[in-house]
Amino acid sequence: MVSTQSMLAFAAMSLLVIVIPGPSVLFVIGRALAYGRRTALATVLGNVIGSYALVVAVAWGLGALVESSAVVFMGVKLAGAAYLVHLGVQAFRHRKDLRAADMQAPPGERRGDLRTVLDGVLVGVTNPKGIVFFAAVLPQFVDHSAGHVPLQMLVLGLVPITIGLVTDTLWGLGAAAARSWFARSDRRLSLVGGTGGLAMIGLGVTVAATGRAE
């Protein structure tokens, strides 16, 4: 199985990559600003599920196909970018629907949790940064002489997933807290909702324009 040394080394590498905000972090922040804490936490859960789906894909060889094929990689990247832009446009269009009084309403009435989680899953599984990291970095920490390579990858993959869960949650809660302060005014709440939408649109454009080195 995976040695403690490999686990710690991979954890250190994962932390270095994760502390640099990427598409998933910025997406969580945008959702927190546009919709609040519950949506942010549901988005984090979806991102975690989507990211681990990448780990599973790499463990069973699909990640190598995505990384080695420029066409497949570009298709996945553009699909994720287009969806980010779509979500950003929707958040911006409905920014004036946000009202301070609605902050006290049951969150489930504002946005479905399952839909939010699925949004996060799609963004997580099409995240170019995650695809490159899991396809290019994860296999380097596997001990092929120990056998059970797919299982080793699945275990190692839990390390960045756990780190990302903690850091993304902190980012989401922080952004949601700032939104709550703005919610004292309908006008300010509309402004922050629009800002969250624009952030997601900008993120989608950035993801589409970023090369494979990401």
N, C-alpha and C positions, 0 to 999 in steps of 0.2 A: 504493500500500500504506500501511500504518500508519506515521505519522511518528514519529521518535524522541521528539519533544516529547509527543505524545499517549501514547506508550508509558510514558514516565516519569511523566506526570501520573496515568495510570491505575494505575501501580504504587504511587504514593504514596497514592492513594485506597483501593486494595485493602488496603494494609498497615494503614491506619487502621481499616478494617472488620474485618480478620482478627485483629488483636491483641486485640480484644474477644472473649473466648471465647463461642462460640455453640453450637448443638446438636451440630455435628460434633465440636468440641473436647471437649465434655463427654461425648459418646458414646465417644470414643477413651479418655478417662480412665477412664470407667466400665468399659470392656472390659479395659483394662490392669489395673485393680484386681481385677476378677473372674477374669480368665483368664491374664494375664501378657503378656510382651513380644511373643512371636510373634503372638498374637491381636491385640494393639494395632497392630502394623505391618501386618498383613493388613487390619485395619479402616481404617487410614489409606489404604491402596491403594484399597480399595472406595470410601471417601469421595471420593477424587480422581476416580475413574472416574465416580461419580454426579454430582459437581459439574460435570465437563466435559460430561456429558450435558445438563445444564441450559444450558451455553453453546451446545451444538449446537442445542438446542430454540429458544433465543432467536435464534440466527443465522438459523434458517429460519422464524421467525415464531410458533412455538408458545408461546414465553415470553410474548408479548404477550397471547395468549388467556388464559393462566393469571393474569396480572397484572390484566387488565381485567375478568375474570369473578369476582365474589365467590363464586359457587357452586363453580366449578372450583378456585379457590384454597383454599376451605375444605375441599373434598374431599381435595385433595392434602395439606393440612396435617394434617387429622385422621387420614388413613391413616398418615402418618409418625409421628404422636403415638401412635397405637394400637400400632404395631409396636415403638416404643421401650418402651412399658409392658409389652408381651408379653415382650420380651427381658429387661427388668429383673426381671419376676416369675420367669422361668426361672432367672436367675442367683441370685436370692435363695432360691428353693426348693432349689437344689442347692449352696448355700453349704457345707453340712456334708460334701459329697463331696470337697471340696478337702483335700488332705493334703500336709504338707511333703515327704514322700517322693516324691510325684508330681512335684515340681519337677524331678527328675532324669530323669523319663521322657521319651521322645521326644514333643515337642509335638504332632505330628500325631495321636498316639493320644488326646490330650485333647480336641481340637476340630479339625474339618476346615477346612483353609485356604480352600478354595473357598467353603464355606458362610459363613465369616467375611467373606470379600471381598464376597459377595453381600449380606450384612447391611449392610455399609458402603455399598454402592452404593445400596441402598434408602433408607437414612437420608440419604445425600448428595443424592439426587435429589428427596427430599421435604422438604428443609430449607427452611423458610419464609424464613430470612435469606438463603440463597443464591438462592432464586427472586426475591425482591425486588431483591437487588443486581444480578443479571445482567439482569433484565428492565428495571429502571429506570435503572441507572447505566451499564452497559456500552454501550448505544447512544449515549450522550452523547459518547463518545470516538471515534466513527466519523466519518471524513471522507467524506461522501456524494459530494462532487465527484470523489473519486478512483476511485469505482466499486468493484466487487467487495466490496460491503458484507458479505455473509455471511462471506467469507474474512477480511476485516478483523476481524470479531467473533471468529472462530475463533482468530486469532493473538493478539488482545488477551486472550482468555479464558485463554490459557496463563500469563499473568502472575499472576493470583490463584491459579491452580491450583498453580503452582510455589511461591509463597509459602506457601500452605496446606500443601503437602506437607512443606516444611521445618519449619514451626511445629508442625503436628500430630504429626510424628514426634518432635520434641523433647518435646512434652507426653506422648506415649505412653511414650517411654523413661523419662522422669522418674517417671511414675506406676508403671510396671513395676518400676523400681528400688526404690521405696518398698514395693511388694508383696513383693519378694524379701526385704527386711528383716523384714517381718511373717511370712514363711514359715518362720522359725525355730521357730514354734510352730503346731501344728494349730489351736489355738483362735484364735490371732490371724489365721491365714490364713482361717479360716471367717468371722471378723469382717470382714475386708477384702473378702472375696467378697460378703458380704451388703451391705456398704456400697456396693460397685460396683453391685449390683442395685438398691438403693434410689435411688442417684443416677440411674440410667437411668429408673426409674419416675417420679421427680420431674421429670426432664427432659421426659418424654413429657407429663406433666400441664401443665408450663409451656408447651411448644410448642402444646398444644391451646388454652390460655387466652390466648395472645398474639395480639394483633390484627395487622392488615396493616401497621402502622407498623414492625414488626420488620424 
